[in-house]
Amino acid sequence: MARILIVDDSPSQLMGIRRIVESLGHEALTAEDGAAGVEAARRELPDLILMDVVMPNLNGFQATRSITRDPATKHIPVILVTTKDQETDKVWGMRQGARAYITKPFSDTELSETISTAIATEPLPPTAA
């Protein structure tokens, strides 16, 4: 079981993504904007982060860049899950450190497979005792 942080400012998106994450047997953590997501990533050190892009305070691109460049959190894979579907958005998101990019609306299968692939290919850091 992995601990997955979901960062999205839409309560309905948070609920829908949480349902998928939990149906896969993982623990879901949530944050309502990019700044809270960065803080939660540092505090909780999840195994994976699902990050929206269009959010108040700190957008998902900025939050991803902050997480992937911080020595304490750079090992955590970030998957951008967003309505921004232009090729330039995808390129920019990957340049910020994202490992994958999914556009909304997505299917449960698409998100499930992307989560499973990210968790299977990422070594989990040792847990602090």
N, CA, C and O atoms as a GROMACS GRO file, in nm:
protein
  516
    1MET      N    1   0.084  -0.118   0.000
    1MET     CA    2   0.000   0.000   0.000
    1MET      C    3   0.088   0.124   0.000
    1MET      O    4   0.183   0.134   0.078
    2ALA      N    5   0.057   0.217  -0.087
    2ALA     CA    6   0.131   0.343  -0.095
    2ALA      C    7   0.048   0.455  -0.032
    2ALA      O    8  -0.074   0.446  -0.022
    3ARG      N    9   0.118   0.558   0.009
    3ARG     CA   10   0.052   0.680   0.058
    3ARG      C   11   0.057   0.781  -0.056
    3ARG      O   12   0.166   0.818  -0.102
    4ILE      N   13  -0.060   0.825  -0.102
    4ILE     CA   14  -0.068   0.912  -0.218
    4ILE      C   15  -0.132   1.045  -0.178
    4ILE      O   16  -0.243   1.049  -0.123
    5LEU      N   17  -0.061   1.153  -0.207
    5LEU     CA   18  -0.110   1.287  -0.180
    5LEU      C   19  -0.182   1.340  -0.304
    5LEU      O   20  -0.124   1.343  -0.413
    6ILE      N   21  -0.307   1.380  -0.287
    6ILE     CA   22  -0.387   1.437  -0.395
    6ILE      C   23  -0.399   1.587  -0.369
    6ILE      O   24  -0.446   1.628  -0.263
    7VAL      N   25  -0.355   1.668  -0.465
    7VAL     CA   26  -0.359   1.814  -0.450
    7VAL      C   27  -0.451   1.870  -0.557
    7VAL      O   28  -0.419   1.868  -0.676
    8ASP      N   29  -0.566   1.921  -0.515
    8ASP     CA   30  -0.665   1.976  -0.610
    8ASP      C   31  -0.757   2.070  -0.533
    8ASP      O   32  -0.795   2.040  -0.420
    9ASP      N   33  -0.792   2.183  -0.593
    9ASP     CA   34  -0.878   2.280  -0.526
    9ASP      C   35  -1.026   2.250  -0.544
    9ASP      O   36  -1.110   2.318  -0.485
   10SER      N   37  -1.061   2.151  -0.625
   10SER     CA   38  -1.200   2.115  -0.649
   10SER      C   39  -1.241   2.000  -0.556
   10SER      O   40  -1.186   1.890  -0.566
   11PRO      N   41  -1.338   2.024  -0.466
   11PRO     CA   42  -1.381   1.916  -0.377
   11PRO      C   43  -1.431   1.792  -0.453
   11PRO      O   44  -1.407   1.679  -0.410
   12SER      N   45  -1.499   1.812  -0.565
   12SER     CA   46  -1.550   1.697  -0.640
   12SER      C   47  -1.436   1.618  -0.704
   12SER      O   48  -1.440   1.495  -0.708
   13GLN      N   49  -1.333   1.688  -0.754
   13GLN     CA   50  -1.217   1.618  -0.809
   13GLN      C   51  -1.142   1.543  -0.699
   13GLN      O   52  -1.100   1.429  -0.719
   14LEU      N   53  -1.125   1.607  -0.583
   14LEU     CA   54  -1.059   1.540  -0.471
   14LEU      C   55  -1.131   1.411  -0.435
   14LEU      O   56  -1.068   1.307  -0.416
   15MET      N   57  -1.264   1.418  -0.426
   15MET     CA   58  -1.342   1.299  -0.391
   15MET      C   59  -1.328   1.190  -0.496
   15MET      O   60  -1.310   1.073  -0.463
   16GLY      N   61  -1.338   1.228  -0.623
   16GLY     CA   62  -1.330   1.130  -0.731
   16GLY      C   63  -1.194   1.062  -0.738
   16GLY      O   64  -1.185   0.941  -0.753
   17ILE      N   65  -1.088   1.142  -0.727
   17ILE     CA   66  -0.953   1.085  -0.732
   17ILE      C   67  -0.926   1.001  -0.607
   17ILE      O   68  -0.865   0.895  -0.614
   18ARG      N   69  -0.973   1.050  -0.493
   18ARG     CA   70  -0.957   0.973  -0.368
   18ARG      C   71  -1.023   0.836  -0.381
   18ARG      O   72  -0.967   0.736  -0.336
   19ARG      N   73  -1.142   0.831  -0.440
   19ARG     CA   74  -1.213   0.704  -0.458
   19ARG      C   75  -1.129   0.607  -0.540
   19ARG      O   76  -1.120   0.489  -0.506
   20ILE      N   77  -1.067   0.656  -0.646
   20ILE     CA   78  -0.984   0.570  -0.731
   20ILE      C   79  -0.862   0.522  -0.653
   20ILE      O   80  -0.829   0.403  -0.655
   21VAL      N   81  -0.795   0.613  -0.585
   21VAL     CA   82  -0.675   0.578  -0.508
   21VAL      C   83  -0.708   0.472  -0.402
   21VAL      O   84  -0.635   0.373  -0.389
   22GLU      N   85  -0.816   0.492  -0.329
   22GLU     CA   86  -0.853   0.398  -0.224
   22GLU      C   87  -0.900   0.265  -0.282
   22GLU      O   88  -0.880   0.160  -0.220
   23SER      N   89  -0.963   0.266  -0.400
   23SER     CA   90  -1.007   0.141  -0.462
   23SER      C   91  -0.888   0.055  -0.504
   23SER      O   92  -0.900  -0.067  -0.519
   24LEU      N   93  -0.772   0.119  -0.522
   24LEU     CA   94  -0.649   0.046  -0.554
   24LEU      C   95  -0.578  -0.004  -0.428
   24LEU      O   96  -0.475  -0.069  -0.437
   25GLY      N   97  -0.635   0.027  -0.312
   25GLY     CA   98  -0.578  -0.019  -0.185
   25GLY      C   99  -0.475   0.074  -0.125
   25GLY      O  100  -0.401   0.035  -0.035
   26HIS      N  101  -0.469   0.198  -0.174
   26HIS     CA  102  -0.370   0.293  -0.124
   26HIS      C  103  -0.434   0.390  -0.024
   26HIS      O  104  -0.556   0.407  -0.022
   27GLU      N  105  -0.352   0.452   0.056
   27GLU     CA  106  -0.398   0.556   0.149
   27GLU      C  107  -0.396   0.689   0.076
   27GLU      O  108  -0.297   0.723   0.012
   28ALA      N  109  -0.505   0.765   0.087
   28ALA     CA  110  -0.514   0.895   0.021
   28ALA      C  111  -0.501   1.007   0.123
   28ALA      O  112  -0.570   1.009   0.225
   29LEU      N  113  -0.411   1.100   0.094
   29LEU     CA  114  -0.394   1.223   0.170
   29LEU      C  115  -0.438   1.336   0.077
   29LEU      O  116  -0.427   1.321  -0.044
   30THR      N  117  -0.488   1.447   0.129
   30THR     CA  118  -0.534   1.553   0.041
   30THR      C  119  -0.483   1.690   0.084
   30THR      O  120  -0.454   1.714   0.201
   31ALA      N  121  -0.475   1.779  -0.015
   31ALA     CA  122  -0.443   1.920   0.007
   31ALA      C  123  -0.523   2.000  -0.094
   31ALA      O  124  -0.545   1.955  -0.206
   32GLU      N  125  -0.568   2.120  -0.055
   32GLU     CA  126  -0.661   2.198  -0.136
   32GLU      C  127  -0.596   2.300  -0.228
   32GLU      O  128  -0.667   2.362  -0.308
   33ASP      N  129  -0.467   2.321  -0.221
   33ASP     CA  130  -0.400   2.412  -0.315
   33ASP      C  131  -0.252   2.378  -0.318
   33ASP      O  132  -0.204   2.295  -0.240
   34GLY      N  133  -0.179   2.443  -0.408
   34GLY     CA  134  -0.039   2.411  -0.427
   34GLY      C  135   0.047   2.434  -0.304
   34GLY      O  136   0.134   2.353  -0.272
   35ALA      N  137   0.023   2.546  -0.234
   35ALA     CA  138   0.102   2.575  -0.114
   35ALA      C  139   0.079   2.469  -0.007
   35ALA      O  140   0.174   2.422   0.056
   36ALA      N  141  -0.046   2.432   0.014
   36ALA     CA  142  -0.077   2.327   0.112
   36ALA      C  143  -0.020   2.193   0.066
   36ALA      O  144   0.019   2.110   0.148
   37GLY      N  145  -0.016   2.171  -0.066
   37GLY     CA  146   0.042   2.048  -0.120
   37GLY      C  147   0.191   2.038  -0.093
   37GLY      O  148   0.240   1.931  -0.056
   38VAL      N  149   0.262   2.148  -0.112
   38VAL     CA  150   0.407   2.148  -0.084
   38VAL      C  151   0.430   2.121   0.064
   38VAL      O  152   0.517   2.041   0.101
   39GLU      N  153   0.352   2.187   0.149
   39GLU     CA  154   0.365   2.168   0.294
   39GLU      C  155   0.336   2.023   0.332
   39GLU      O  156   0.410   1.963   0.410
   40ALA      N  157   0.228   1.966   0.276
   40ALA     CA  158   0.192   1.827   0.306
   40ALA      C  159   0.298   1.729   0.256
   40ALA      O  160   0.327   1.629   0.322
   41ALA      N  161   0.357   1.758   0.140
   41ALA     CA  162   0.462   1.672   0.086
   41ALA      C  163   0.581   1.669   0.181
   41ALA      O  164   0.638   1.563   0.207
   42ARG      N  165   0.619   1.783   0.233
   42ARG     CA  166   0.733   1.791   0.326
   42ARG      C  167   0.702   1.722   0.458
   42ARG      O  168   0.787   1.655   0.515
   43ARG      N  169   0.580   1.739   0.506
   43ARG     CA  170   0.539   1.684   0.636
   43ARG      C  171   0.514   1.534   0.629
   43ARG      O  172   0.557   1.459   0.717
   44GLU      N  173   0.444   1.489   0.525
   44GLU     CA  174   0.399   1.349   0.517
   44GLU      C  175   0.491   1.257   0.438
   44GLU      O  176   0.488   1.136   0.457
   45LEU      N  177   0.574   1.314   0.349
   45LEU     CA  178   0.661   1.236   0.259
   45LEU      C  179   0.586   1.119   0.195
   45LEU      O  180   0.620   1.003   0.216
   46PRO      N  181   0.482   1.151   0.116
   46PRO     CA  182   0.404   1.044   0.051
   46PRO      C  183   0.487   0.970  -0.054
   46PRO      O  184   0.596   1.013  -0.090
   47ASP      N  185   0.434   0.858  -0.100
   47ASP     CA  186   0.502   0.778  -0.202
   47ASP      C  187   0.479   0.832  -0.342
   47ASP      O  188   0.556   0.803  -0.434
   48LEU      N  189   0.372   0.910  -0.359
   48LEU     CA  190   0.333   0.963  -0.490
   48LEU      C  191   0.246   1.086  -0.468
   48LEU      O  192   0.173   1.095  -0.369
   49ILE      N  193   0.253   1.181  -0.562
   49ILE     CA  194   0.168   1.301  -0.555
   49ILE      C  195   0.093   1.314  -0.686
   49ILE      O  196   0.152   1.307  -0.794
   50LEU      N  197  -0.039   1.335  -0.677
   50LEU     CA  198  -0.124   1.365  -0.792
   50LEU      C  199  -0.158   1.513  -0.781
   50LEU      O  200  -0.226   1.554  -0.687
   51MET      N  201  -0.110   1.594  -0.875
   51MET     CA  202  -0.113   1.740  -0.864
   51MET      C  203  -0.196   1.805  -0.975
   51MET      O  204  -0.168   1.786  -1.093
   52ASP      N  205  -0.297   1.882  -0.936
   52ASP     CA  206  -0.369   1.967  -1.030
   52ASP      C  207  -0.277   2.083  -1.066
   52ASP      O  208  -0.177   2.107  -0.997
   53VAL      N  209  -0.308   2.155  -1.173
   53VAL     CA  210  -0.226   2.270  -1.211
   53VAL      C  211  -0.294   2.402  -1.177
   53VAL      O  212  -0.232   2.489  -1.116
   54VAL      N  213  -0.420   2.419  -1.216
   54VAL     CA  214  -0.489   2.546  -1.197
   54VAL      C  215  -0.547   2.552  -1.056
   54VAL      O  216  -0.654   2.497  -1.028
   55MET      N  217  -0.473   2.621  -0.966
   55MET     CA  218  -0.513   2.632  -0.826
   55MET      C  219  -0.472   2.769  -0.772
   55MET      O  220  -0.380   2.831  -0.825
   56PRO      N  221  -0.538   2.815  -0.667
   56PRO     CA  222  -0.500   2.943  -0.606
   56PRO      C  223  -0.370   2.929  -0.525
   56PRO      O  224  -0.324   2.818  -0.498
   57ASN      N  225  -0.316   3.042  -0.488
   57ASN     CA  226  -0.196   3.055  -0.403
   57ASN      C  227  -0.068   3.013  -0.476
   57ASN      O  228   0.018   3.097  -0.502
   58LEU      N  229  -0.056   2.887  -0.508
   58LEU     CA  230   0.062   2.835  -0.577
   58LEU      C  231   0.009   2.736  -0.679
   58LEU      O  232  -0.055   2.637  -0.641
   59ASN      N  233   0.034   2.760  -0.808
   59ASN     CA  234  -0.022   2.667  -0.906
   59ASN      C  235   0.056   2.536  -0.906
   59ASN      O  236   0.162   2.526  -0.846
   60GLY      N  237   0.003   2.437  -0.975
   60GLY     CA  238   0.063   2.304  -0.974
   60GLY      C  239   0.201   2.299  -1.036
   60GLY      O  240   0.284   2.219  -0.993
   61PHE      N  241   0.228   2.382  -1.136
   61PHE     CA  242   0.362   2.387  -1.195
   61PHE      C  243   0.462   2.435  -1.090
   61PHE      O  244   0.570   2.377  -1.074
   62GLN      N  245   0.426   2.543  -1.019
   62GLN     CA  246   0.514   2.599  -0.916
   62GLN      C  247   0.532   2.500  -0.801
   62GLN      O  248   0.644   2.482  -0.751
   63ALA      N  249   0.424   2.437  -0.759
   63ALA     CA  250   0.433   2.340  -0.649
   63ALA      C  251   0.518   2.220  -0.688
   63ALA      O  252   0.599   2.172  -0.609
   64THR      N  253   0.500   2.171  -0.812
   64THR     CA  254   0.580   2.058  -0.859
   64THR      C  255   0.728   2.094  -0.860
   64THR      O  256   0.812   2.016  -0.815
   65ARG      N  257   0.759   2.211  -0.912
   65ARG     CA  258   0.898   2.256  -0.916
   65ARG      C  259   0.956   2.263  -0.774
   65ARG      O  260   1.069   2.220  -0.752
   66SER      N  261   0.879   2.315  -0.680
   66SER     CA  262   0.924   2.326  -0.542
   66SER      C  263   0.951   2.187  -0.481
   66SER      O  264   1.052   2.166  -0.415
   67ILE      N  265   0.860   2.094  -0.505
   67ILE     CA  266   0.874   1.958  -0.450
   67ILE      C  267   0.991   1.884  -0.514
   67ILE      O  268   1.069   1.820  -0.444
   68THR      N  269   1.003   1.892  -0.645
   68THR     CA  270   1.106   1.814  -0.715
   68THR      C  271   1.247   1.873  -0.701
   68THR      O  272   1.345   1.808  -0.735
   69ARG      N  273   1.256   1.996  -0.651
   69ARG     CA  274   1.388   2.056  -0.632
   69ARG      C  275   1.429   2.062  -0.485
   69ARG      O  276   1.541   2.103  -0.454
   70ASP      N  277   1.342   2.022  -0.397
   70ASP     CA  278   1.372   2.020  -0.254
   70ASP      C  279   1.438   1.886  -0.220
   70ASP      O  280   1.380   1.781  -0.246
   71PRO      N  281   1.558   1.889  -0.161
   71PRO     CA  282   1.627   1.763  -0.129
   71PRO      C  283   1.542   1.667  -0.044
   71PRO      O  284   1.558   1.545  -0.055
   72ALA      N  285   1.454   1.720   0.039
   72ALA     CA  286   1.372   1.635   0.126
   72ALA      C  287   1.259   1.565   0.051
   72ALA      O  288   1.210   1.462   0.096
   73THR      N  289   1.216   1.621  -0.064
   73THR     CA  290   1.100   1.566  -0.134
   73THR      C  291   1.126   1.529  -0.280
   73THR      O  292   1.036   1.480  -0.348
   74LYS      N  293   1.247   1.552  -0.329
   74LYS     CA  294   1.273   1.531  -0.472
   74LYS      C  295   1.257   1.387  -0.516
   74LYS      O  296   1.242   1.361  -0.635
   75HIS      N  297   1.261   1.292  -0.423
   75HIS     CA  298   1.243   1.150  -0.457
   75HIS      C  299   1.097   1.113  -0.483
   75HIS      O  300   1.069   1.004  -0.533
   76ILE      N  301   1.004   1.201  -0.449
   76ILE     CA  302   0.861   1.171  -0.461
   76ILE      C  303   0.815   1.199  -0.605
   76ILE      O  304   0.825   1.312  -0.651
   77PRO      N  305   0.765   1.097  -0.676
   77PRO     CA  306   0.717   1.123  -0.811
   77PRO      C  307   0.588   1.206  -0.808
   77PRO      O  308   0.501   1.185  -0.724
   78VAL      N  309   0.579   1.299  -0.902
   78VAL     CA  310   0.460   1.384  -0.915
   78VAL      C  311   0.396   1.356  -1.050
   78VAL      O  312   0.463   1.356  -1.154
   79ILE      N  313   0.266   1.330  -1.048
   79ILE     CA  314   0.188   1.315  -1.170
   79ILE      C  315   0.094   1.436  -1.178
   79ILE      O  316   0.014   1.458  -1.087
   80LEU      N  317   0.104   1.513  -1.285
   80LEU     CA  318   0.014   1.626  -1.304
   80LEU      C  319  -0.118   1.574  -1.360
   80LEU      O  320  -0.119   1.499  -1.457
   81VAL      N  321  -0.228   1.615  -1.297
   81VAL     CA  322  -0.363   1.575  -1.338
   81VAL      C  323  -0.441   1.704  -1.357
   81VAL      O  324  -0.481   1.767  -1.259
   82THR      N  325  -0.464   1.745  -1.483
   82THR     CA  326  -0.511   1.881  -1.507
   82THR      C  327  -0.598   1.894  -1.632
   82THR      O  328  -0.599   1.806  -1.718
   83THR      N  329  -0.670   2.004  -1.640
   83THR     CA  330  -0.747   2.035  -1.761
   83THR      C  331  -0.660   2.101  -1.867
   83THR      O  332  -0.701   2.112  -1.982
   84LYS      N  333  -0.540   2.144  -1.832
   84LYS     CA  334  -0.451   2.210  -1.927
   84LYS      C  335  -0.398   2.105  -2.025
   84LYS      O  336  -0.314   2.022  -1.990
   85ASP      N  337  -0.450   2.110  -2.148
   85ASP     CA  338  -0.423   2.002  -2.243
   85ASP      C  339  -0.338   2.042  -2.364
   85ASP      O  340  -0.330   1.966  -2.460
   86GLN      N  341  -0.277   2.158  -2.359
   86GLN     CA  342  -0.192   2.200  -2.470
   86GLN      C  343  -0.055   2.132  -2.459
   86GLN      O  344  -0.007   2.105  -2.349
   87GLU      N  345   0.005   2.105  -2.573
   87GLU     CA  346   0.136   2.039  -2.574
   87GLU      C  347   0.239   2.122  -2.496
   87GLU      O  348   0.324   2.065  -2.427
   88THR      N  349   0.231   2.255  -2.507
   88THR     CA  350   0.326   2.339  -2.433
   88THR      C  351   0.309   2.323  -2.282
   88THR      O  352   0.407   2.329  -2.207
   89ASP      N  353   0.183   2.302  -2.235
   89ASP     CA  354   0.159   2.278  -2.093
   89ASP      C  355   0.225   2.148  -2.049
   89ASP      O  356   0.288   2.141  -1.944
   90LYS      N  357   0.210   2.045  -2.132
   90LYS     CA  358   0.268   1.915  -2.099
   90LYS      C  359   0.420   1.924  -2.092
   90LYS      O  360   0.483   1.872  -1.999
   91VAL      N  361   0.479   1.989  -2.190
   91VAL     CA  362   0.625   2.005  -2.192
   91VAL      C  363   0.670   2.083  -2.069
   91VAL      O  364   0.767   2.044  -2.003
   92TRP      N  365   0.601   2.192  -2.038
   92TRP     CA  366   0.638   2.274  -1.923
   92TRP      C  367   0.624   2.194  -1.793
   92TRP      O  368   0.711   2.201  -1.706
   93GLY      N  369   0.516   2.118  -1.781
   93GLY     CA  370   0.495   2.036  -1.661
   93GLY      C  371   0.606   1.934  -1.641
   93GLY      O  372   0.653   1.915  -1.529
   94MET      N  373   0.648   1.870  -1.748
   94MET     CA  374   0.756   1.772  -1.739
   94MET      C  375   0.888   1.842  -1.704
   94MET      O  376   0.971   1.786  -1.633
   95ARG      N  377   0.907   1.963  -1.755
   95ARG     CA  378   1.030   2.038  -1.723
   95ARG      C  379   1.033   2.081  -1.576
   95ARG      O  380   1.141   2.108  -1.522
   96GLN      N  381   0.917   2.088  -1.512
   96GLN     CA  382   0.912   2.123  -1.370
   96GLN      C  383   0.944   2.003  -1.282
   96GLN      O  384   0.960   2.016  -1.160
   97GLY      N  385   0.953   1.885  -1.343
   97GLY     CA  386   0.989   1.765  -1.267
   97GLY      C  387   0.882   1.658  -1.260
   97GLY      O  388   0.902   1.554  -1.198
   98ALA      N  389   0.766   1.682  -1.324
   98ALA     CA  390   0.660   1.580  -1.323
   98ALA      C  391   0.707   1.454  -1.394
   98ALA      O  392   0.784   1.460  -1.490
   99ARG      N  393   0.660   1.339  -1.346
   99ARG     CA  394   0.695   1.211  -1.408
   99ARG      C  395   0.592   1.168  -1.513
   99ARG      O  396   0.622   1.089  -1.602
  100ALA      N  397   0.471   1.222  -1.501
  100ALA     CA  398   0.364   1.190  -1.596
  100ALA      C  399   0.266   1.306  -1.598
  100ALA      O  400   0.266   1.391  -1.509
  101TYR      N  401   0.181   1.308  -1.703
  101TYR     CA  402   0.087   1.418  -1.723
  101TYR      C  403  -0.044   1.357  -1.775
  101TYR      O  404  -0.046   1.296  -1.881
  102ILE      N  405  -0.151   1.375  -1.700
  102ILE     CA  406  -0.283   1.323  -1.738
  102ILE      C  407  -0.377   1.442  -1.751
  102ILE      O  408  -0.380   1.530  -1.664
  103THR      N  409  -0.455   1.445  -1.860
  103THR     CA  410  -0.550   1.554  -1.875
  103THR      C  411  -0.690   1.510  -1.832
  103THR      O  412  -0.731   1.396  -1.853
  104LYS      N  413  -0.761   1.604  -1.770
  104LYS     CA  414  -0.901   1.585  -1.730
  104LYS      C  415  -0.988   1.617  -1.851
  104LYS      O  416  -0.954   1.708  -1.926
  105PRO      N  417  -1.096   1.548  -1.871
  105PRO     CA  418  -1.140   1.433  -1.792
  105PRO      C  419  -1.058   1.309  -1.828
  105PRO      O  420  -1.018   1.291  -1.943
  106PHE      N  421  -1.034   1.226  -1.730
  106PHE     CA  422  -0.959   1.102  -1.748
  106PHE      C  423  -1.050   0.986  -1.711
  106PHE      O  424  -1.150   1.004  -1.642
  107SER      N  425  -1.014   0.868  -1.755
  107SER     CA  426  -1.090   0.750  -1.715
  107SER      C  427  -1.029   0.693  -1.588
  107SER      O  428  -0.911   0.715  -1.559
  108ASP      N  429  -1.109   0.620  -1.512
  108ASP     CA  430  -1.058   0.553  -1.393
  108ASP      C  431  -0.941   0.462  -1.430
  108ASP      O  432  -0.841   0.455  -1.358
  109THR      N  433  -0.954   0.394  -1.543
  109THR     CA  434  -0.849   0.302  -1.588
  109THR      C  435  -0.721   0.376  -1.617
  109THR      O  436  -0.613   0.332  -1.576
  110GLU      N  437  -0.729   0.489  -1.687
  110GLU     CA  438  -0.609   0.566  -1.720
  110GLU      C  439  -0.536   0.611  -1.593
  110GLU      O  440  -0.415   0.596  -1.583
  111LEU      N  441  -0.610   0.665  -1.497
  111LEU     CA  442  -0.548   0.711  -1.374
  111LEU      C  443  -0.493   0.593  -1.294
  111LEU      O  444  -0.381   0.600  -1.243
  112SER      N  445  -0.568   0.486  -1.285
  112SER     CA  446  -0.524   0.367  -1.211
  112SER      C  447  -0.394   0.310  -1.268
  112SER      O  448  -0.302   0.278  -1.194
  113GLU      N  449  -0.388   0.300  -1.401
  113GLU     CA  450  -0.268   0.245  -1.465
  113GLU      C  451  -0.148   0.337  -1.445
  113GLU      O  452  -0.037   0.289  -1.423
  114THR      N  453  -0.169   0.467  -1.452
  114THR     CA  454  -0.059   0.562  -1.433
  114THR      C  455  -0.007   0.556  -1.290
  114THR      O  456   0.114   0.560  -1.267
  115ILE      N  457  -0.097   0.547  -1.193
  115ILE     CA  458  -0.057   0.534  -1.052
  115ILE      C  459   0.022   0.404  -1.033
  115ILE      O  460   0.130   0.405  -0.973
  116SER      N  461  -0.032   0.295  -1.082
  116SER     CA  462   0.034   0.165  -1.064
  116SER      C  463   0.172   0.163  -1.127
  116SER      O  464   0.266   0.110  -1.069
  117THR      N  465   0.185   0.222  -1.246
  117THR     CA  466   0.315   0.227  -1.313
  117THR      C  467   0.414   0.312  -1.233
  117THR      O  468   0.529   0.272  -1.215
  118ALA      N  469   0.369   0.427  -1.184
  118ALA     CA  470   0.458   0.516  -1.108
  118ALA      C  471   0.505   0.450  -0.980
  118ALA      O  472   0.622   0.462  -0.943
  119ILE      N  473   0.417   0.382  -0.912
  119ILE     CA  474   0.454   0.316  -0.786
  119ILE      C  475   0.546   0.197  -0.812
  119ILE      O  476   0.639   0.173  -0.736
  120ALA      N  477   0.519   0.123  -0.919
  120ALA     CA  478   0.601   0.005  -0.950
  120ALA      C  479   0.742   0.042  -0.993
  120ALA      O  480   0.835  -0.034  -0.970
  121THR      N  481   0.758   0.159  -1.057
  121THR     CA  482   0.889   0.196  -1.109
  121THR      C  483   0.968   0.284  -1.015
  121THR      O  484   1.087   0.307  -1.038
  122GLU      N  485   0.906   0.333  -0.910
  122GLU     CA  486   0.976   0.421  -0.817
  122GLU      C  487   1.015   0.344  -0.692
  122GLU      O  488   0.929   0.286  -0.626
  123PRO      N  489   1.144   0.342  -0.659
  123PRO     CA  490   1.182   0.279  -0.533
  123PRO      C  491   1.129   0.364  -0.417
  123PRO      O  492   1.143   0.486  -0.417
  124LEU      N  493   1.070   0.299  -0.322
  124LEU     CA  494   1.018   0.372  -0.206
  124LEU      C  495   1.134   0.401  -0.111
  124LEU      O  496   1.218   0.314  -0.088
  125PRO      N  497   1.139   0.522  -0.057
  125PRO     CA  498   1.249   0.556   0.034
  125PRO      C  499   1.236   0.475   0.162
  125PRO      O  500   1.126   0.432   0.198
  126PRO      N  501   1.347   0.454   0.233
  126PRO     CA  502   1.339   0.382   0.360
  126PRO      C  503   1.256   0.464   0.459
  126PRO      O  504   1.264   0.586   0.461
  127THR      N  505   1.178   0.396   0.540
  127THR     CA  506   1.096   0.467   0.638
  127THR      C  507   1.179   0.493   0.762
  127THR      O  508   1.263   0.412   0.801
  128ALA      N  509   1.154   0.606   0.823
  128ALA     CA  510   1.225   0.642   0.946
  128ALA      C  511   1.163   0.565   1.061
  128ALA      O  512   1.041   0.557   1.074
  129ALA      N  513   1.246   0.509   1.144
  129ALA     CA  514   1.196   0.431   1.256
  129ALA      C  515   1.196   0.514   1.383
  129ALA      O  516   1.157   0.465   1.489
   0.00000   0.00000   0.00000
